[in-house]
């Protein structure tokens, strides 16, 4: 009798309004709410990795942008910490990138990367950006870099899938919150379509 291997996916999101249900064949999906900000995201992700030993970690949620439109979905494999970018000391790392081929290998029966229209960069910092600035990357959030850093340290593949809810300088934080239902619907459709 042949045993069916079950892949473990850790699906992390910051707040309850960003959670979506994901059904992936031959996979156990473990949901982890991290809370807002880098410290909480790192702490909750590390605890969940130590408890569940996932094959891959996927961060989902909302994000702002300077370069795209509301409703766009960006799959990120490169991460920048905008706070650490300002620290000019030897040994300070402010960016990292995860190999797309390693991610594809971690989820072989799932066509997530092939389904992505754009594989890009997520810029993370401990502030809600409300006006245009010199921000590097495709999307802006407050958690992804911290989760990426934990995954890099633990040698676990990681990607972040972000729904653009606001364009920096054009939308307020209230408008961001109002768009969270659209984000859940858009991300749910993206994941369903990528599994077909």
CORCORKA-V99692 format. One line per field, one symbol per residue. ss: DSSP state (@ for helix, = for strand, . for the rest). phi: phi as a letter, one per 20 degrees, with the letter a starting at -180 (. if undefined). A space follows every 50 residues. Layout:
ss->???
phi->???
This chain:
ss->......=======..@@@........=======....@@@@@@@@@@@@@ @@...==========.......=========..@@@........===..@ @@@@@@.....@@@@...======..............===..@@@@@@@ @@@@..===========.....@@@@@@.@@@@@@@@@@@@@@@@.
phi->.eeefdeddeddbecgfdfcecdcglcdddeceeneofffffffffgfff edlfebdcecqebebddcdgofddeddcccdfffgeddcgnedcbbcdff ffffffcfecdffffffbdbddddaebefdcgbedepeccbccgffffff fffeldgbbcdcefdbdgndcefffgffeffffffffgfgffffeg
